[in-house]
Amino acid sequence: MKVDVLTLFPEMFAPMNHSLMRQAQEKGLLDFQTHDFRQFSVNKHGHVDDYPYGGGAGMLLRPEPIINCLESLKLSDHARIILLDPIGTPFTQEKAESWATEDHLVFICGHYEGFDERIRSFVTEQVSLGDFILTNGELPTMVMVDATVRLIPDVVGNSASIVHESFQDKLLEYPQYTRPSEFRGMSVPEVLLSGHHANIERWQHRESLRRTYKYRPDLIDFEKLNDQEKEWLKEFQLDQE
């Protein structure tokens, strides 16, 4: 996968040179590049923003630096151009899964009060990390790239580890334990020590549903629950009464 990022602060992407993101690049699975669109400023002072027509608070990013930088990349028709903006659709695990199948992603990071509206006509989609405001678009871009790239085959060493993660199947991940089996009076559930794989899988499924019902019931599609899951749900409800 190729990922290009249009930004005013390329140095903020230092985390991309560490951990799994660095390994993905070393394996040739990720080609990550940043592009400083200040280099495409329309004046000698390097200004990329200006006052909004009609007045208003803050400054807006001008269209020329961003679009000229974008066009310098000579993108194919298949590249997905993503604008990081609060008005965009919320970023989700499903979005990451969809992007992980793409060959080329381009992110545009914002600053100041926002973008000149005409920039939006050059993008494929607009995406937001959540219903809150940050000082820049670099931080959410790194989050989205990380969430996406780790889903590319062979980026994560043990591919099974991403199959049962939270949100993969609309449920939060079940509780997990490691050594020691007993710590300060707290013990690992006996079923996990039994070696009985069917019982362990049943426990994991049940606990995923329990945890989701407790912390994120909005994720559960109650109409699609099977009979066993409905029985478990009744038990969870009784436990809370």
Steps between C-alpha positions, in 0.01 A plus 500: 500500500611854424404776746564867427431771757466871425603689811657818632698305759667187352712467815187408698495163324811369677291219662459350154868402520447276802338170594268327252486797264876493456495122456228530236722740306806279539300203368393701197135483604469875555639795306443801726582855389424846639474814286529850642242703311658819630751442221216586263420832665383777266723771651862543607409502868375142490146587601245224440204661677293816473204683653154363412277698266203642690693506825519249780741367756829344402681442173423260216739287300515630144421259218811558284773350725302186576368437149834578335672260739234239431540534124879474527454141619355404160245270660321223316122488483507222761659707779267583788543862610390542862434835663527503880216723616244510786211492250617166362350160569631339821801273463418138589655155490293432188658803335847374589416159354380663179807719467732205566396357162597818312829550316540873563371729774562876513426697819465878520570640848330823599595787730363833611124560468458260209516469122387715213181325392628446145761253624222250570423459130840331454462231767350153497365505854501698822562321827503599869663321790211594728272771631773720644741761369878464483761764418611317185429217258832322550400315816179344359683417178758296691224320688314415181814388315602277790153344528497435124854382431497242780217323314714446189599132478841423659533836678401344832713192560218285639205560269270317739549778753297745291215262428352509851569862584245745631262630232597232247167321550306784668602373844768614740785260555464248783718528816848355466752371753863395517736373771487475793178304532440663839588858591410662832193286546382537141501177299482419132161340414531122523359447151804674348729253678298195397639454150145429378490713184126482441424610855759776476351634177152489653626694805676756282186557293285535810741741667528710182125539501497573874769767470328660202165507677661661804717762329374546142142369464461730200718259302265205541255418224240339726290375209787287370580323825459123494306311767807430712608865493151608602513265798834642605362850465215416737757379753697823469185703551412303813853550633455878474168506686 
